[in-house]
Amino acid sequence: MSVITTSYKLNKVTLFTAMAAALVITSGCQSLKTASATTNQPTTTIQEQPQKLETFNITGKIGVTMPANDTTGAQGGSAFYAWGQQDDRFAIELIGALGIGKTNIEYDGQTATLVSEKTGSLTANDPETLLKKATGWQAPISQMPYWISGRPAPSDSAPEMDAQKRLISSVNGEWTASFTYKGNDKLPSKISAVQPQGNKVVMTINH
């Protein structure tokens, strides 16, 4: 993965400080959500799936590709990111953000807000709609907290595990996600998600 610049590290620290106040996230603390077993859920499935992380702070790089159309060829963009999550709420800062400058995205579980130098402040009911409204890009943001935890999202189908019971592939609607791990790590270091039309998202993760 590309080395994050010193200025980006400073921005990351600033972001996490702000998120700690806004989301009451304790830095470096990861608590696991207790999985509840239901009578119609196979025991093997529960054992094979890791628990979803309630709280996490991650950094990395995200790249987005949009397919060609009648007037343009395939387009793409990338950004460094810092993502803080607690339960259903999150705050994301994007640096070099996909053609719209430094961008902040927040979601409180009901409303998503995006603020960038180019677009100003925008809101939507969900982060996917908001990102597409601001940039034209598509990304499965709502599924990412599960995938970052190495677990299929509730609406996923056809999850596949490797010999170590780690998620290596999962399908959500038109998105097919694949997962890469470092060594024997239980959490993925990279997630790649693609659609048949040519939309693609690649996200590297530093836990």
Secondary structure, DSSP 4 states (H G I P E B T S, - for coil): -PPPPHHHHHHHHHHHHHHHHHH-PPTT---BPPPPP-TTS-HHHHHHSPPPBSEEEEEEEEEEEE---SS---EEEEEEEEEEEETTEEEEEEES-TTS-SEEEEE-SS-EEEEETTTEEEEESSHHHHHHHHHS----GGGHHHHHTTS--TT-EEEEE-TTS-EEEEEETTEEEEEE-STT-SS-SEEEEE-TTS-EEEEE-B-
